[in-house]
Amino acid sequence: MSDLGLIEPVRPALTPGAELLRLHLPSPVDDPWAILRSPLARGRAAVAWYDPVDGRSFAAIGVALRRPARGPRRFALADAAWSELARNTRELGAAPDPSLPLAVSAFSFSHGMPPETWAGFDEGLWVPELIIHSRGGRVSAALAAGLTLGEDAAMARLEALRQTLPLAAEALPDPSGASPVEIVDEEAGWPAWEARVLAAREALDAGRLRKVVLARSQALRAPQGAVFDAVATAFALRERQRGCTTYLLKRSDGSGFVGATPEELIRVSAGRLRTVALAGTRRRGAGDDDVVLAQDLLRSPKDNEEHVLVAEAIVSSLDGLARDVTLPESPEVAGFVDVQHLRTPVEARLNEGVTPLQLLDRLHPTPAVGGLPRAEALAWLDDHEGLDRGWYAGPIGWVDSRGEGVFVVALRSALVRGAEATAFVGCGLVRGSEPRAEWDETRAKLGTILGGLRAAPVAKT
């Protein structure tokens, strides 16, 4: 077998129990997302990530290892799987980038994901075969192969992947474009929505709930003769929603879960945690109208009550995991393209050994996507919401081999399959919530995904 370029000619001895080989090498492209439009991505699973907070961008294709994590202990199972991978990955090549993600991870909102709507979108961790990563002007790449079939097979797989890497710089034609998207029977969902908000208000007024977040889905249809393009949609969202984290998880059949979320769930770096309370919403306006809307949001008793509940619950959830928790006394208004929110950043120093996946186990779901009290709100949603949320409002993110990582809440999102797409939106209900006002809020949030959806003509055979 030929040498792999940057792999040492004499192979280092593998540690007992090694699970993965990763070869670090220079990137063939400047923008990691370029590989999504290259021949390498055709017919393969892909992941894309753009994070405006730390300027991180990466794209990945293929699956070297998968570690499912399902059921009530899914975060603990995923944490154990990550720990094993971090200990048992052999890094090869010159100057590995320590900030390059080791595994991508996604979880559904609840631990019971019905298979019919979300078939093929499973929970847990997976290591991509190829990842290209950019941050702070440094672009790096890594190839990965599992050791399940032995060292020789893994080395041969790395060699085969390396031989195809120049294809990453070849761009395929992009036939997609901004096309009119049909919103399927939107007002047909209004009666059920009104009834659910009124039922929630009854529970809120009776004191059984302090807050509950009600979500709904919206069916969308591509123009005749076209299918939705998950990759092109991700590119459009990245360009249009620069203040949001854009994410894409695409299956080999072309279906995908894609979105641009304003909500950061956890950011772990150098032993510190950053999270954010995000609750309370207004649409964006033009000129002075935008300022009036922002001031109205800051003064709104309903929105401030909702926001305070979220911030207090996040701080309480960190008990025993972190110390020196700090947050400002009052929220700020964070403006995005379509909506603006009340936002309070929360920072803390993590206790020794606390990992991102352990934090997920404690923090998810926050009251920003579930409610308070947590157990009662989730039970109410199970009984009343009538929606298979799947990955919507679940945690999506990545972890590296050092235990650093970022997870966001998968909001402003859509599941796309061929000519059909399902968008997901929701809003927080507290005492005094009005059905029509909350419906209008979901319509404003729907604008994020509607503005980014792209379709391509059906390929002729």
C-alpha positions as CSV (number, residue, x, y, z in Angstrom):
1,M,0.0,0.0,0.0
2,S,1.4,3.4,-0.9
3,D,2.3,6.0,1.7
4,L,-0.4,8.5,2.6
5,G,1.7,11.6,2.0
6,L,1.5,13.2,5.5
7,I,1.3,9.9,7.3
8,E,4.6,8.9,8.9
9,P,6.3,6.2,6.7
10,V,6.7,4.1,9.8
11,R,3.3,3.6,11.3
12,P,3.0,4.4,15.0
13,A,1.7,1.6,17.2
14,L,-2.0,1.8,17.8
15,T,-3.1,2.0,21.4
16,P,-5.2,-0.9,22.6
17,G,-8.9,-0.2,21.9
18,A,-8.2,2.3,19.2
19,E,-11.4,3.0,17.2
20,L,-10.5,5.6,14.7
21,L,-7.7,6.9,12.5
22,R,-7.8,10.6,11.4
23,L,-5.4,12.0,8.9
24,H,-4.9,15.8,9.0
25,L,-3.8,17.5,5.8
26,P,-4.1,20.9,4.0
27,S,-7.4,21.9,2.7
28,P,-7.9,21.9,-1.1
29,V,-10.4,24.8,-0.9
30,D,-10.7,28.1,1.0
31,D,-14.4,27.9,1.8
32,P,-15.2,24.5,3.5
33,W,-18.8,24.7,2.1
34,A,-17.3,24.3,-1.5
35,I,-17.2,20.5,-1.0
36,L,-21.0,20.5,-0.7
37,R,-21.2,21.5,-4.4
38,S,-18.3,19.2,-5.5
39,P,-18.5,15.6,-7.0
40,L,-17.4,14.3,-3.6
41,A,-20.8,15.1,-2.1
42,R,-22.9,13.5,-4.8
43,G,-25.1,10.8,-3.3
44,R,-23.4,11.0,0.2
45,A,-24.5,12.2,3.6
46,A,-23.3,15.7,4.4
47,V,-23.2,18.2,7.2
48,A,-22.6,22.0,7.1
49,W,-22.2,24.6,9.9
50,Y,-21.7,28.3,9.9
51,D,-21.2,30.0,13.3
52,P,-21.1,33.9,13.3
53,V,-20.1,34.1,17.0
54,D,-16.6,32.6,16.6
55,G,-16.3,32.8,12.8
56,R,-16.3,29.0,12.5
57,S,-17.4,27.2,9.4
58,F,-17.1,23.6,8.4
59,A,-18.6,21.1,6.0
60,A,-18.3,17.3,6.1
61,I,-19.3,14.4,3.9
62,G,-19.6,10.6,4.5
63,V,-19.7,8.6,7.7
64,A,-16.6,7.0,9.2
65,L,-18.2,6.0,12.4
66,R,-21.7,6.3,13.8
67,R,-22.7,6.0,17.5
68,P,-26.5,6.0,18.0
69,A,-27.8,7.3,21.3
70,R,-31.5,6.8,21.9
71,G,-34.0,6.7,24.7
72,P,-34.1,8.5,28.1
73,R,-30.4,8.1,28.7
74,R,-29.4,9.3,25.2
75,F,-27.2,12.2,26.4
76,A,-25.3,9.9,28.8
77,L,-24.9,7.3,26.1
78,A,-23.6,9.9,23.7
79,D,-21.2,11.3,26.3
80,A,-19.8,7.8,26.9
81,A,-19.4,7.3,23.1
82,W,-17.6,10.7,22.7
83,S,-15.3,9.9,25.7
84,E,-14.3,6.6,24.0
85,L,-13.7,8.3,20.7
86,A,-11.6,11.0,22.3
87,R,-9.4,8.5,24.0
88,N,-9.2,6.1,21.2
89,T,-8.6,8.2,18.1
90,R,-5.1,8.1,16.5
91,E,-4.3,11.5,14.9
92,L,-2.0,11.3,11.9
93,G,-0.4,13.9,9.8
94,A,1.4,17.2,10.3
95,A,0.1,19.9,12.7
96,P,-3.4,18.6,13.6
97,D,-5.9,21.4,14.3
98,P,-7.1,20.9,17.9
99,S,-10.2,22.9,17.3
100,L,-11.4,20.7,14.4
101,P,-14.6,18.9,15.4
102,L,-14.3,15.2,16.1
103,A,-17.9,14.3,15.9
104,V,-21.2,15.9,14.8
105,S,-24.2,15.3,17.0
106,A,-28.0,15.8,16.8
107,F,-30.9,14.9,19.0
108,S,-34.7,15.1,18.6
109,F,-36.7,17.4,20.9
110,S,-37.9,14.4,22.9
111,H,-36.4,11.0,23.4
112,G,-39.1,9.2,21.5
113,M,-38.9,10.0,17.8
114,P,-41.6,8.3,15.7
115,P,-40.0,6.8,12.6
116,E,-42.7,7.7,10.0
117,T,-42.0,11.4,9.6
118,W,-38.3,11.4,10.5
119,A,-37.2,8.1,9.0
120,G,-33.4,8.0,8.5
121,F,-32.7,11.0,10.8
122,D,-31.3,9.2,13.8
123,E,-29.9,10.5,17.1
124,G,-26.4,10.3,18.4
125,L,-22.8,11.0,17.2
126,W,-21.2,10.5,13.9
127,V,-17.6,11.1,12.7
128,P,-17.5,12.2,9.0
129,E,-15.1,10.7,6.5
130,L,-14.0,14.1,5.3
131,I,-14.3,17.4,7.2
132,I,-13.0,20.8,6.1
133,H,-12.9,23.4,8.8
134,S,-12.2,27.2,8.8
135,R,-11.7,29.5,11.8
136,G,-9.6,32.6,12.3
137,G,-8.1,32.5,8.8
138,R,-6.9,28.9,9.2
139,V,-8.4,26.2,6.9
140,S,-7.7,22.6,7.6
141,A,-9.0,19.2,6.6
142,A,-9.1,15.7,8.1
143,L,-10.0,12.3,6.7
144,A,-11.3,9.6,9.0
145,A,-11.7,5.8,8.9
146,G,-12.9,3.4,11.5
147,L,-10.8,0.5,12.8
148,T,-13.6,-2.0,12.9
149,L,-12.1,-4.1,10.1
150,G,-8.6,-3.6,11.2
151,E,-5.7,-1.2,10.7
152,D,-4.9,-2.3,7.1
153,A,-8.4,-1.7,6.0
154,A,-8.5,1.7,7.7
155,M,-5.3,2.8,6.1
156,A,-6.5,1.6,2.7
157,R,-9.7,3.7,3.2
158,L,-7.7,6.8,4.1
159,E,-5.6,6.3,1.0
160,A,-8.7,6.0,-1.2
161,L,-10.2,9.1,0.4
162,R,-7.0,11.0,-0.1
163,Q,-6.8,10.1,-3.8
164,T,-10.3,11.6,-4.3
165,L,-9.6,14.8,-2.3
166,P,-8.7,17.0,-5.4
167,L,-12.4,16.6,-6.5
168,A,-13.3,18.9,-3.6
169,A,-12.1,21.8,-5.7
170,E,-14.3,21.0,-8.6
171,A,-17.7,22.8,-8.6
172,L,-20.7,21.1,-10.1
173,P,-23.4,23.3,-11.8
174,D,-26.0,24.7,-9.3
175,P,-29.4,24.6,-11.0
176,S,-31.3,25.8,-8.0
177,G,-32.8,29.2,-7.6
178,A,-35.3,31.3,-5.6
179,S,-38.7,30.1,-6.7
180,P,-42.2,30.8,-5.5
181,V,-42.8,28.3,-2.6
182,E,-46.4,27.3,-2.1
183,I,-47.6,27.4,1.5
184,V,-50.1,24.6,1.7
185,D,-53.4,25.5,3.4
186,E,-51.9,27.7,6.0
187,E,-55.2,29.0,7.4
188,A,-56.5,25.5,7.8
189,G,-54.3,25.2,10.8
190,W,-55.7,28.2,12.6
191,P,-58.7,26.6,14.3
192,A,-56.6,23.9,16.0
193,W,-54.0,26.5,16.9
194,E,-56.6,28.8,18.5
195,A,-58.0,25.9,20.5
196,R,-54.6,24.8,21.7
197,V,-53.6,28.4,22.8
198,L,-56.9,28.7,24.7
199,A,-56.3,25.3,26.4
200,A,-52.8,26.4,27.4
201,R,-54.1,29.7,28.7
202,E,-56.6,27.8,30.9
203,A,-53.7,25.7,32.4
204,L,-51.6,28.9,32.8
205,D,-54.5,30.8,34.5
206,A,-55.1,27.9,36.8
207,G,-51.4,27.9,37.9
208,R,-50.6,24.4,36.5
209,L,-48.1,25.9,34.1
210,R,-46.0,29.1,34.3
211,K,-45.0,28.9,30.6
212,V,-45.5,26.5,27.7
213,V,-44.0,26.7,24.2
214,L,-46.5,25.7,21.5
215,A,-45.1,24.7,18.1
216,R,-46.8,24.0,14.8
217,S,-45.6,22.7,11.4
218,Q,-46.4,24.2,8.0
219,A,-46.5,22.1,4.8
220,L,-44.6,23.7,1.8
221,R,-44.5,22.7,-1.8
222,A,-41.9,23.3,-4.5
223,P,-42.9,24.8,-7.8
224,Q,-44.2,22.3,-10.4
225,G,-41.3,20.3,-12.0
226,A,-38.9,21.2,-9.1
227,V,-37.6,19.7,-5.9
228,F,-36.2,21.4,-2.8
229,D,-32.5,21.6,-2.7
230,A,-31.2,21.2,0.9
231,V,-27.7,22.3,0.1
232,A,-28.7,25.4,-1.9
233,T,-31.1,26.3,0.9
234,A,-28.3,26.2,3.4
235,F,-26.2,28.5,1.2
236,A,-29.0,30.9,0.9
237,L,-29.7,30.9,4.7
238,R,-26.0,31.4,5.4
239,E,-26.0,34.5,3.1
240,R,-29.3,35.9,4.3
241,Q,-29.1,35.2,8.0
242,R,-25.6,36.3,8.8
243,G,-26.4,36.7,12.5
244,C,-27.7,33.2,12.9
245,T,-26.0,29.8,13.1
246,T,-26.8,28.0,9.8
247,Y,-26.9,24.2,9.9
248,L,-27.5,21.4,7.4
249,L,-27.8,17.7,7.9
250,K,-28.4,16.0,4.6
251,R,-28.9,12.3,3.9
252,S,-27.5,10.4,0.9
253,D,-30.9,10.5,-0.8
254,G,-30.9,14.3,-0.8
255,S,-33.5,14.9,2.0
256,G,-32.3,17.2,4.7
257,F,-32.9,19.1,7.8
258,V,-31.8,22.7,7.4
259,G,-32.2,26.0,9.3
260,A,-30.7,29.2,10.6
261,T,-31.2,29.5,14.4
262,P,-30.6,32.6,16.6
263,E,-30.5,30.4,19.8
264,E,-27.2,29.2,21.2
265,L,-27.7,26.4,23.7
266,I,-24.2,25.8,24.9
267,R,-20.7,27.0,23.9
268,V,-17.9,25.4,25.8
269,S,-14.3,26.7,25.5
270,A,-11.3,26.7,27.8
271,G,-13.4,25.5,30.7
272,R,-16.0,28.2,30.4
273,L,-19.6,28.0,29.3
274,R,-21.6,30.5,27.4
275,T,-25.3,30.1,26.9
276,V,-28.2,32.5,26.3
277,A,-31.7,33.2,27.3
278,L,-33.7,34.0,24.2
279,A,-37.5,34.7,24.6
280,G,-39.8,37.4,23.6
281,T,-40.4,38.3,20.0
282,R,-41.4,41.1,17.6
283,R,-41.3,41.3,13.9
284,R,-38.8,43.6,12.2
285,G,-40.0,46.9,10.8
286,A,-38.8,49.6,8.4
287,G,-37.0,52.7,9.8
288,D,-38.5,54.2,12.9
289,D,-41.1,51.4,13.0
290,D,-38.3,49.0,13.8
291,V,-37.2,51.1,16.8
292,V,-40.8,51.4,18.0
293,L,-41.2,47.6,17.9
294,A,-38.0,47.1,19.8
295,Q,-39.0,49.5,22.5
296,D,-42.4,47.9,22.7
297,L,-40.7,44.5,23.2
298,L,-38.5,45.9,26.0
299,R,-41.5,47.3,27.8
300,S,-43.9,44.4,27.3
301,P,-44.9,42.7,30.6
302,K,-45.8,39.5,28.8
303,D,-42.5,39.2,26.9
304,N,-40.4,40.2,29.9
305,E,-42.2,37.6,32.1
306,E,-41.5,35.0,29.5
307,H,-37.9,36.0,29.3
308,V,-37.2,36.1,33.0
309,L,-38.6,32.6,33.4
310,V,-36.2,31.3,30.8
311,A,-33.1,33.1,32.3
312,E,-33.9,31.9,35.8
313,A,-34.4,28.3,34.7
314,I,-31.1,28.3,32.9
315,V,-29.2,29.6,35.9
316,S,-30.9,27.1,38.2
317,S,-30.0,24.2,35.8
318,L,-26.3,25.0,36.1
319,D,-26.3,24.2,39.9
320,G,-23.6,21.6,40.5
321,L,-22.1,21.9,37.0
322,A,-20.7,25.4,37.0
323,R,-19.7,28.3,39.3
324,D,-19.3,32.1,39.0
325,V,-22.4,32.4,36.9
326,T,-22.9,35.9,35.5
327,L,-25.6,37.6,33.5
328,P,-26.7,41.2,33.0
329,E,-29.5,42.7,35.1
330,S,-31.7,43.3,32.1
331,P,-32.1,41.8,28.5
332,E,-31.0,43.4,25.3
333,V,-32.9,43.4,22.0
334,A,-31.2,41.1,19.4
335,G,-32.2,41.9,15.8
336,F,-32.3,39.4,13.0
337,V,-33.5,39.7,9.4
338,D,-37.1,38.8,10.1
339,V,-37.6,39.1,13.8
340,Q,-36.1,40.5,17.0
341,H,-35.9,38.9,20.4
342,L,-35.1,39.7,24.0
343,R,-31.7,38.1,24.8
344,T,-29.7,37.7,28.0
345,P,-26.2,36.1,27.7
346,V,-25.2,33.8,30.6
347,E,-21.6,32.9,31.3
348,A,-20.0,30.5,33.9
349,R,-16.9,28.6,34.8
350,L,-17.5,24.8,34.4
351,N,-16.6,22.4,37.2
352,E,-13.8,20.0,36.4
353,G,-14.7,17.3,34.0
354,V,-18.0,18.6,32.9
355,T,-18.6,17.9,29.2
356,P,-20.9,19.5,26.6
357,L,-23.1,16.4,26.4
358,Q,-23.5,16.4,30.2
359,L,-24.7,20.0,29.9
360,L,-27.2,19.0,27.3
361,D,-28.6,16.5,29.7
362,R,-29.2,19.2,32.2
363,L,-30.2,22.1,30.0
364,H,-32.4,20.6,27.3
365,P,-35.1,21.5,26.8
366,T,-34.8,25.0,28.2
367,P,-38.1,26.9,28.9
368,A,-37.5,28.7,25.6
369,V,-38.6,25.6,23.7
370,G,-40.5,23.6,26.4
371,G,-41.9,25.4,29.3
372,L,-42.1,25.6,33.1
373,P,-42.4,23.6,35.2
374,R,-40.5,21.4,32.8
375,A,-42.1,18.1,33.5
376,E,-45.6,19.5,33.6
377,A,-45.1,21.6,30.4
378,L,-43.7,18.6,28.5
379,A,-46.6,16.4,29.6
380,W,-49.0,19.1,28.5
381,L,-47.4,19.3,25.1
382,D,-47.5,15.5,24.7
383,D,-51.3,15.7,25.4
384,H,-52.2,18.8,23.4
385,E,-49.6,19.8,20.7
386,G,-50.4,17.1,18.2
387,L,-47.0,17.5,16.5
388,D,-44.0,15.2,15.9
389,R,-41.3,17.8,16.4
390,G,-38.5,15.4,15.5
391,W,-35.2,17.4,15.4
392,Y,-37.0,20.7,15.6
393,A,-36.1,22.5,18.8
394,G,-33.6,19.7,19.6
395,P,-29.8,20.2,20.2
396,I,-27.6,20.1,17.1
397,G,-23.8,20.7,17.3
398,W,-20.3,19.3,17.5
399,V,-17.6,18.3,20.0
400,D,-13.9,18.1,19.5
401,S,-11.4,15.7,21.1
402,R,-10.6,18.1,24.0
403,G,-14.2,18.4,25.2
404,E,-15.0,21.7,23.7
405,G,-18.0,22.2,21.5
406,V,-21.1,24.2,20.5
407,F,-24.7,23.1,20.4
408,V,-27.6,25.3,19.2
409,V,-31.3,24.9,19.4
410,A,-32.6,23.7,16.0
411,L,-35.1,26.6,15.3
412,R,-36.2,28.3,12.1
413,S,-35.9,25.0,10.3
414,A,-37.4,22.8,7.7
415,L,-37.3,19.1,6.8
416,V,-37.1,18.8,3.0
417,R,-37.8,15.7,1.0
418,G,-38.2,16.0,-2.7
419,A,-40.9,18.5,-3.7
420,E,-42.3,18.6,-0.1
421,A,-41.0,20.4,2.9
422,T,-42.2,20.8,6.4
423,A,-41.3,24.0,8.3
424,F,-41.5,24.3,12.1
425,V,-42.2,27.4,14.2
426,G,-43.4,28.0,17.7
427,C,-43.8,30.6,20.4
428,G,-43.9,30.9,24.2
429,L,-47.3,31.2,26.0
430,V,-47.7,32.8,29.3
431,R,-50.8,34.3,31.1
432,G,-52.5,36.7,28.8
433,S,-51.3,35.1,25.5
434,E,-53.7,35.8,22.7
435,P,-54.2,33.1,19.9
436,R,-54.1,35.5,17.0
437,A,-51.0,37.4,18.3
438,E,-49.2,34.2,18.8
439,W,-50.2,32.9,15.3
440,D,-48.8,36.1,13.8
441,E,-45.6,35.6,15.7
442,T,-45.2,32.1,14.2
443,R,-45.9,33.6,10.7
444,A,-43.1,36.1,11.2
445,K,-40.7,33.4,12.3
446,L,-41.7,31.3,9.3
447,G,-40.2,34.1,7.1
448,T,-36.7,32.9,8.0
449,I,-37.0,29.6,6.3
450,L,-39.3,30.8,3.5
451,G,-36.7,33.4,2.5
452,G,-34.0,30.7,2.2
453,L,-35.8,27.7,0.6
454,R,-34.4,26.9,-2.8
455,A,-35.6,24.5,-5.4
456,A,-34.0,22.9,-8.5
457,P,-35.6,21.4,-11.6
458,V,-36.2,17.7,-11.4
459,A,-33.3,15.9,-13.1
460,K,-34.3,14.3,-16.4
461,T,-33.3,10.7,-16.9
